[in-house]
Amino acid sequence: MKGIAGRATRGLPVGAKLTCIDNTGAKVLTVITVIRHGGTHRRIPTAAIGDMVKVSVKKGKPEFKKQILNAVVVRQRRSFRRPDGMMIQFEDNAAVITAPNGDVKGSMIKGPVAKEAAERWPRIAALSSMIV
């Protein structure tokens, strides 16, 4: 089934808290909106693994707090099915702070990264220590 992209079930609505797993100084992020999300009228936008989102930094270093940044979701607690039939679920919701073009702001990514996010964003795949 190589070449068929997995479509993760969307499990992170606007307002969801994410853990920042890079070394930029941010700790807790909140989803503001999902970038390039063609939604439906009166439906809350939701994100899944591999989606770029606008986030607000809630906890972290003082220079990062209250800033609005771009981030890519790399883990989600909501289970999703891969094309080979395997169900995947992580322990937490996590994201990596990026530039608008997908370059990672930090120099290190802690913990596992989903294969779907690594395939879509090559700079995240290059910095991640473990791809699941």
LOLUMTI-916832 format. One record per residue: x, y, z of N, C-alpha, C, CB in turn; residue in three letters. Coordinates in nm, 2 decimals, padded with zeros to 4 digits. Glycine has a CB too. Layout:
N
nc1, nc2, nc3, cac1, cac2, cac3, cc1, cc2, cc3, cbc1, cbc2, cbc3, zanu
X, Y, Z, X, Y, Z, X, Y, Z, X, Y, Z, ala
...
//
This chain:
132
nc1, nc2, nc3, cac1, cac2, cac3, cc1, cc2, cc3, cbc1, cbc2, cbc3, zanu
00.08, -00.12, 00.00, 00.00, 00.00, 00.00, 00.09, 00.13, 00.00, -00.09, 00.00, 00.12, met
00.21, 00.11, -00.04, 00.30, 00.23, -00.04, 00.25, 00.33, -00.15, 00.44, 00.19, -00.07, lys
00.25, 00.46, -00.11, 00.21, 00.56, -00.20, 00.07, 00.61, -00.17, 00.22, 00.51, -00.34, gly
-00.01, 00.54, -00.09, -00.14, 00.58, -00.05, -00.13, 00.65, 00.08, -00.25, 00.46, -00.05, ile
-00.16, 00.78, 00.08, -00.15, 00.86, 00.20, -00.26, 00.82, 00.30, -00.16, 01.01, 00.17, ala
-00.22, 00.81, 00.43, -00.32, 00.79, 00.53, -00.39, 00.91, 00.56, -00.25, 00.73, 00.66, gly
-00.52, 00.90, 00.59, -00.60, 01.02, 00.62, -00.65, 01.00, 00.76, -00.73, 01.03, 00.52, arg
-00.58, 01.07, 00.85, -00.61, 01.06, 00.99, -00.74, 01.12, 01.03, -00.49, 01.12, 01.08, ala
-00.81, 01.06, 01.12, -00.94, 01.11, 01.17, -00.91, 01.24, 01.24, -01.01, 01.01, 01.27, thr
-00.98, 01.34, 01.22, -00.96, 01.47, 01.28, -01.00, 01.48, 01.42, -01.03, 01.58, 01.20, arg
-00.90, 01.49, 01.51, -00.93, 01.48, 01.65, -00.89, 01.60, 01.73, -00.86, 01.37, 01.71, gly
-00.85, 01.71, 01.67, -00.81, 01.83, 01.74, -00.89, 01.96, 01.70, -00.66, 01.86, 01.72, leu
-01.00, 01.99, 01.76, -01.08, 02.11, 01.73, -01.01, 02.23, 01.77, -01.22, 02.10, 01.79, pro
-01.06, 02.35, 01.73, -01.01, 02.48, 01.77, -01.03, 02.48, 01.92, -01.09, 02.59, 01.70, val
-00.92, 02.53, 01.99, -00.92, 02.54, 02.13, -00.84, 02.42, 02.20, -01.06, 02.54, 02.18, gly
-00.80, 02.32, 02.12, -00.73, 02.20, 02.18, -00.59, 02.25, 02.23, -00.72, 02.09, 02.08, ala
-00.55, 02.18, 02.34, -00.42, 02.21, 02.39, -00.32, 02.11, 02.33, -00.42, 02.20, 02.55, lys
-00.20, 02.16, 02.29, -00.10, 02.07, 02.23, 00.03, 02.09, 02.31, -00.07, 02.11, 02.08, leu
00.11, 01.99, 02.32, 00.24, 02.00, 02.38, 00.34, 02.03, 02.27, 00.28, 01.86, 02.46, thr
00.43, 02.12, 02.30, 00.53, 02.16, 02.20, 00.65, 02.07, 02.22, 00.57, 02.31, 02.21, cys
00.69, 01.99, 02.12, 00.80, 01.89, 02.14, 00.93, 01.93, 02.08, 00.75, 01.76, 02.09, ile
00.95, 02.06, 02.05, 01.08, 02.10, 02.00, 01.15, 02.19, 02.10, 01.07, 02.18, 01.86, asp
01.27, 02.23, 02.08, 01.34, 02.31, 02.18, 01.34, 02.46, 02.16, 01.49, 02.26, 02.18, asn
01.23, 02.51, 02.11, 01.22, 02.66, 02.09, 01.19, 02.73, 02.22, 01.11, 02.68, 01.99, thr
01.14, 02.67, 02.32, 01.11, 02.74, 02.45, 00.96, 02.74, 02.48, 01.16, 02.88, 02.44, gly
00.87, 02.71, 02.38, 00.73, 02.70, 02.41, 00.70, 02.57, 02.47, 00.65, 02.73, 02.28, ala
00.60, 02.56, 02.56, 00.56, 02.44, 02.62, 00.42, 02.39, 02.59, 00.58, 02.45, 02.78, lys
00.32, 02.48, 02.61, 00.18, 02.45, 02.58, 00.13, 02.54, 02.47, 00.10, 02.45, 02.71, val
00.07, 02.48, 02.37, 00.01, 02.56, 02.26, -00.14, 02.53, 02.25, 00.07, 02.52, 02.13, leu
-00.22, 02.63, 02.21, -00.36, 02.62, 02.19, -00.39, 02.65, 02.04, -00.44, 02.72, 02.28, thr
-00.47, 02.56, 01.98, -00.51, 02.57, 01.84, -00.60, 02.69, 01.82, -00.57, 02.44, 01.78, val
-00.57, 02.78, 01.73, -00.65, 02.89, 01.69, -00.74, 02.86, 01.57, -00.57, 03.02, 01.67, ile
-00.67, 02.82, 01.46, -00.74, 02.78, 01.34, -00.65, 02.68, 01.26, -00.76, 02.91, 01.26, thr
-00.71, 02.61, 01.17, -00.64, 02.52, 01.08, -00.62, 02.58, 00.95, -00.73, 02.38, 01.07, val
-00.49, 02.58, 00.91, -00.46, 02.65, 00.78, -00.50, 02.55, 00.66, -00.30, 02.68, 00.78, ile
-00.55, 02.61, 00.56, -00.60, 02.54, 00.44, -00.70, 02.43, 00.47, -00.48, 02.48, 00.37, arg
-00.79, 02.47, 00.55, -00.90, 02.38, 00.59, -01.03, 02.43, 00.53, -00.92, 02.37, 00.75, his
-01.07, 02.36, 00.42, -01.20, 02.39, 00.36, -01.31, 02.34, 00.44, -01.21, 02.34, 00.21, gly
-01.37, 02.42, 00.52, -01.47, 02.37, 00.62, -01.61, 02.38, 00.57, -01.46, 02.45, 00.74, gly
-01.71, 02.35, 00.66, -01.85, 02.36, 00.63, -01.91, 02.46, 00.72, -01.92, 02.22, 00.66, thr
-02.01, 02.53, 00.67, -02.08, 02.64, 00.75, -02.12, 02.59, 00.88, -02.20, 02.69, 00.67, his
-02.08, 02.66, 00.99, -02.12, 02.64, 01.13, -02.05, 02.51, 01.19, -02.26, 02.63, 01.14, arg
-01.95, 02.46, 01.12, -01.88, 02.35, 01.18, -01.74, 02.39, 01.23, -01.86, 02.23, 01.07, arg
-01.70, 02.35, 01.35, -01.58, 02.40, 01.41, -01.46, 02.33, 01.33, -01.57, 02.36, 01.56, ile
-01.36, 02.41, 01.29, -01.25, 02.35, 01.22, -01.17, 02.26, 01.31, -01.16, 02.46, 01.17, pro
-01.13, 02.15, 01.26, -01.05, 02.05, 01.33, -00.92, 02.01, 01.26, -01.13, 01.92, 01.36, thr
-00.82, 01.97, 01.33, -00.69, 01.94, 01.27, -00.67, 01.79, 01.30, -00.58, 02.03, 01.33, ala
-00.58, 01.73, 01.22, -00.53, 01.60, 01.24, -00.38, 01.59, 01.22, -00.60, 01.50, 01.14, ala
-00.32, 01.48, 01.23, -00.18, 01.46, 01.21, -00.14, 01.51, 01.07, -00.14, 01.32, 01.23, ile
-00.03, 01.59, 01.07, 00.02, 01.64, 00.94, -00.04, 01.78, 00.90, 00.00, 01.55, 00.84, gly
-00.14, 01.83, 00.97, -00.20, 01.96, 00.94, -00.12, 02.07, 01.00, -00.35, 01.96, 00.99, asp
-00.11, 02.18, 00.92, -00.05, 02.30, 00.98, -00.16, 02.38, 01.04, 00.02, 02.38, 00.87, met
-00.13, 02.43, 01.16, -00.23, 02.51, 01.24, -00.17, 02.64, 01.29, -00.29, 02.43, 01.36, val
-00.25, 02.74, 01.31, -00.21, 02.86, 01.38, -00.23, 02.83, 01.53, -00.29, 02.99, 01.34, lys
-00.13, 02.86, 01.61, -00.14, 02.83, 01.75, -00.10, 02.96, 01.83, -00.04, 02.72, 01.79, val
-00.15, 02.96, 01.96, -00.11, 03.06, 02.05, -00.03, 02.99, 02.16, -00.23, 03.14, 02.11, ser
00.08, 03.05, 02.20, 00.17, 02.99, 02.31, 00.11, 03.03, 02.44, 00.32, 03.04, 02.29, val
00.07, 02.93, 02.52, 00.01, 02.96, 02.66, 00.11, 02.95, 02.77, -00.10, 02.86, 02.68, lys
00.21, 02.85, 02.76, 00.31, 02.84, 02.86, 00.45, 02.82, 02.79, 00.29, 02.71, 02.95, lys
00.55, 02.88, 02.85, 00.68, 02.87, 02.79, 00.77, 02.99, 02.83, 00.68, 02.86, 02.64, gly
00.87, 03.01, 02.76, 00.96, 03.13, 02.79, 00.88, 03.26, 02.76, 01.09, 03.12, 02.70, lys
00.92, 03.36, 02.84, 00.84, 03.49, 02.83, 00.84, 03.55, 02.69, 00.90, 03.59, 02.93, pro
00.95, 03.53, 02.61, 00.95, 03.59, 02.48, 00.86, 03.52, 02.38, 01.09, 03.59, 02.42, glu
00.81, 03.40, 02.42, 00.72, 03.32, 02.33, 00.58, 03.33, 02.37, 00.76, 03.18, 02.33, phe
00.55, 03.36, 02.50, 00.41, 03.37, 02.55, 00.33, 03.47, 02.48, 00.41, 03.40, 02.70, lys
00.21, 03.44, 02.45, 00.11, 03.52, 02.38, 00.14, 03.55, 02.24, 00.09, 03.65, 02.46, lys
00.23, 03.47, 02.18, 00.26, 03.49, 02.04, 00.18, 03.40, 01.96, 00.41, 03.47, 02.01, gln
00.15, 03.44, 01.83, 00.07, 03.35, 01.74, 00.17, 03.30, 01.64, -00.04, 03.43, 01.67, ile
00.18, 03.17, 01.63, 00.28, 03.10, 01.54, 00.22, 02.99, 01.46, 00.40, 03.04, 01.63, leu
00.29, 02.94, 01.36, 00.25, 02.82, 01.28, 00.30, 02.70, 01.35, 00.29, 02.84, 01.13, asn
00.23, 02.59, 01.34, 00.28, 02.47, 01.40, 00.22, 02.35, 01.31, 00.24, 02.45, 01.55, ala
00.29, 02.24, 01.32, 00.24, 02.12, 01.25, 00.21, 02.01, 01.35, 00.35, 02.06, 01.14, val
00.10, 01.95, 01.35, 00.06, 01.85, 01.44, 00.13, 01.72, 01.41, -00.10, 01.82, 01.44, val
00.20, 01.66, 01.51, 00.28, 01.54, 01.48, 00.23, 01.42, 01.56, 00.42, 01.56, 01.51, val
00.14, 01.44, 01.66, 00.08, 01.33, 01.74, -00.06, 01.37, 01.78, 00.17, 01.29, 01.87, arg
-00.15, 01.27, 01.79, -00.28, 01.30, 01.84, -00.33, 01.18, 01.92, -00.38, 01.33, 01.73, gln
-00.41, 01.21, 02.03, -00.46, 01.10, 02.11, -00.58, 01.02, 02.04, -00.51, 01.16, 02.24, arg
-00.65, 01.09, 01.96, -00.76, 01.02, 01.89, -00.70, 00.92, 01.79, -00.85, 01.13, 01.81, arg
-00.76, 00.80, 01.80, -00.71, 00.69, 01.72, -00.75, 00.71, 01.57, -00.76, 00.55, 01.77, ser
-00.66, 00.67, 01.48, -00.69, 00.67, 01.34, -00.64, 00.55, 01.27, -00.63, 00.80, 01.28, phe
-00.70, 00.52, 01.15, -00.67, 00.40, 01.08, -00.57, 00.43, 00.97, -00.79, 00.33, 01.03, arg
-00.47, 00.35, 00.96, -00.37, 00.36, 00.84, -00.43, 00.28, 00.73, -00.23, 00.32, 00.88, arg
-00.38, 00.31, 00.60, -00.43, 00.23, 00.49, -00.41, 00.08, 00.50, -00.36, 00.28, 00.37, pro
-00.31, 00.03, 00.58, -00.29, -00.11, 00.59, -00.38, -00.17, 00.69, -00.15, -00.14, 00.63, asp
-00.47, -00.09, 00.76, -00.57, -00.14, 00.85, -00.53, -00.13, 01.00, -00.60, -00.28, 00.82, gly
-00.41, -00.08, 01.02, -00.36, -00.07, 01.16, -00.42, 00.05, 01.23, -00.20, -00.07, 01.17, met
-00.46, 00.04, 01.35, -00.51, 00.16, 01.43, -00.40, 00.21, 01.51, -00.63, 00.12, 01.52, met
-00.38, 00.34, 01.50, -00.27, 00.41, 01.57, -00.33, 00.52, 01.67, -00.17, 00.48, 01.47, ile
-00.27, 00.52, 01.79, -00.31, 00.62, 01.89, -00.19, 00.65, 01.97, -00.43, 00.56, 01.98, gln
-00.17, 00.78, 02.00, -00.06, 00.83, 02.08, -00.10, 00.87, 02.22, 00.01, 00.95, 02.01, phe
-00.01, 00.89, 02.31, -00.04, 00.92, 02.45, -00.08, 01.06, 02.47, 00.08, 00.89, 02.54, glu
-00.04, 01.15, 02.38, -00.07, 01.30, 02.39, -00.09, 01.36, 02.26, 00.04, 01.37, 02.47, asp
-00.13, 01.49, 02.26, -00.14, 01.57, 02.14, -00.01, 01.66, 02.14, -00.27, 01.66, 02.14, asn
00.06, 01.65, 02.03, 00.18, 01.73, 02.02, 00.20, 01.79, 01.88, 00.30, 01.63, 02.05, ala
00.28, 01.90, 01.89, 00.30, 01.98, 01.76, 00.45, 02.03, 01.77, 00.20, 02.10, 01.75, ala
00.49, 02.07, 01.65, 00.62, 02.13, 01.63, 00.60, 02.27, 01.57, 00.72, 02.04, 01.54, val
00.67, 02.37, 01.62, 00.66, 02.51, 01.57, 00.74, 02.52, 01.44, 00.71, 02.61, 01.68, ile
00.67, 02.58, 01.34, 00.74, 02.59, 01.21, 00.72, 02.73, 01.15, 00.68, 02.48, 01.11, thr
00.79, 02.75, 01.04, 00.78, 02.87, 00.96, 00.66, 02.85, 00.87, 00.91, 02.91, 00.89, ala
00.60, 02.95, 00.81, 00.49, 02.92, 00.71, 00.52, 02.83, 00.60, 00.45, 03.06, 00.66, pro
00.65, 02.81, 00.56, 00.68, 02.72, 00.45, 00.71, 02.58, 00.50, 00.80, 02.78, 00.38, asn
00.71, 02.55, 00.63, 00.73, 02.42, 00.68, 00.87, 02.40, 00.75, 00.71, 02.32, 00.58, gly
00.96, 02.50, 00.75, 01.09, 02.48, 00.81, 01.07, 02.48, 00.96, 01.19, 02.59, 00.77, asp
01.13, 02.39, 01.03, 01.12, 02.38, 01.18, 01.20, 02.49, 01.25, 01.16, 02.24, 01.23, val
01.14, 02.56, 01.35, 01.21, 02.67, 01.41, 01.32, 02.62, 01.51, 01.11, 02.76, 01.49, lys
01.29, 02.50, 01.58, 01.39, 02.45, 01.67, 01.49, 02.36, 01.60, 01.32, 02.37, 01.77, gly
01.59, 02.31, 01.68, 01.69, 02.23, 01.62, 01.68, 02.08, 01.66, 01.83, 02.28, 01.66, ser
01.58, 02.05, 01.74, 01.56, 01.91, 01.79, 01.41, 01.88, 01.81, 01.64, 01.89, 01.92, met
01.37, 01.76, 01.79, 01.24, 01.72, 01.81, 01.24, 01.60, 01.91, 01.16, 01.68, 01.68, ile
01.17, 01.61, 02.02, 01.17, 01.51, 02.13, 01.05, 01.41, 02.11, 01.17, 01.57, 02.27, lys
01.07, 01.29, 02.12, 00.97, 01.19, 02.12, 00.93, 01.14, 01.98, 00.85, 01.24, 02.18, gly
00.84, 01.05, 01.97, 00.80, 01.00, 01.83, 00.72, 01.09, 01.75, 00.72, 00.87, 01.85, pro
00.73, 01.08, 01.62, 00.65, 01.16, 01.52, 00.58, 01.06, 01.43, 00.75, 01.25, 01.44, val
00.45, 01.09, 01.40, 00.37, 01.00, 01.32, 00.43, 01.00, 01.17, 00.23, 01.04, 01.31, ala
00.42, 00.88, 01.11, 00.47, 00.87, 00.97, 00.40, 00.96, 00.88, 00.46, 00.72, 00.93, lys
00.27, 00.99, 00.90, 00.20, 01.07, 00.81, 00.25, 01.22, 00.81, 00.05, 01.07, 00.85, glu
00.29, 01.27, 00.93, 00.35, 01.40, 00.94, 00.49, 01.40, 00.88, 00.35, 01.45, 01.08, ala
00.56, 01.30, 00.90, 00.70, 01.29, 00.84, 00.70, 01.29, 00.69, 00.77, 01.17, 00.90, ala
00.61, 01.22, 00.63, 00.60, 01.21, 00.48, 00.56, 01.34, 00.42, 00.50, 01.10, 00.44, glu
00.47, 01.41, 00.49, 00.42, 01.54, 00.44, 00.52, 01.66, 00.46, 00.29, 01.57, 00.50, arg
00.59, 01.66, 00.56, 00.69, 01.76, 00.60, 00.83, 01.71, 00.61, 00.64, 01.83, 00.73, trp
00.91, 01.72, 00.51, 01.04, 01.66, 00.51, 01.14, 01.71, 00.61, 01.11, 01.67, 00.37, pro
01.13, 01.84, 00.65, 01.21, 01.90, 00.75, 01.18, 01.84, 00.89, 01.20, 02.06, 00.75, arg
01.06, 01.81, 00.91, 01.03, 01.74, 01.04, 01.08, 01.60, 01.04, 00.87, 01.74, 01.06, ile
01.08, 01.53, 00.93, 01.13, 01.40, 00.92, 01.28, 01.40, 00.95, 01.10, 01.33, 00.79, ala
01.35, 01.50, 00.90, 01.50, 01.51, 00.91, 01.54, 01.53, 01.05, 01.55, 01.62, 00.82, ala
01.46, 01.60, 01.13, 01.50, 01.63, 01.27, 01.44, 01.54, 01.37, 01.45, 01.77, 01.30, leu
01.35, 01.46, 01.33, 01.28, 01.37, 01.43, 01.38, 01.25, 01.46, 01.15, 01.32, 01.38, ser
01.38, 01.21, 01.59, 01.46, 01.09, 01.63, 01.39, 00.96, 01.61, 01.50, 01.11, 01.78, ser
01.26, 00.96, 01.61, 01.18, 00.84, 01.60, 01.05, 00.86, 01.52, 01.15, 00.78, 01.74, met
01.03, 00.79, 01.41, 00.91, 00.80, 01.33, 00.83, 00.67, 01.35, 00.95, 00.82, 01.18, ile
00.71, 00.68, 01.39, 00.62, 00.57, 01.41, 00.52, 00.56, 01.31, 00.56, 00.57, 01.55, val
//
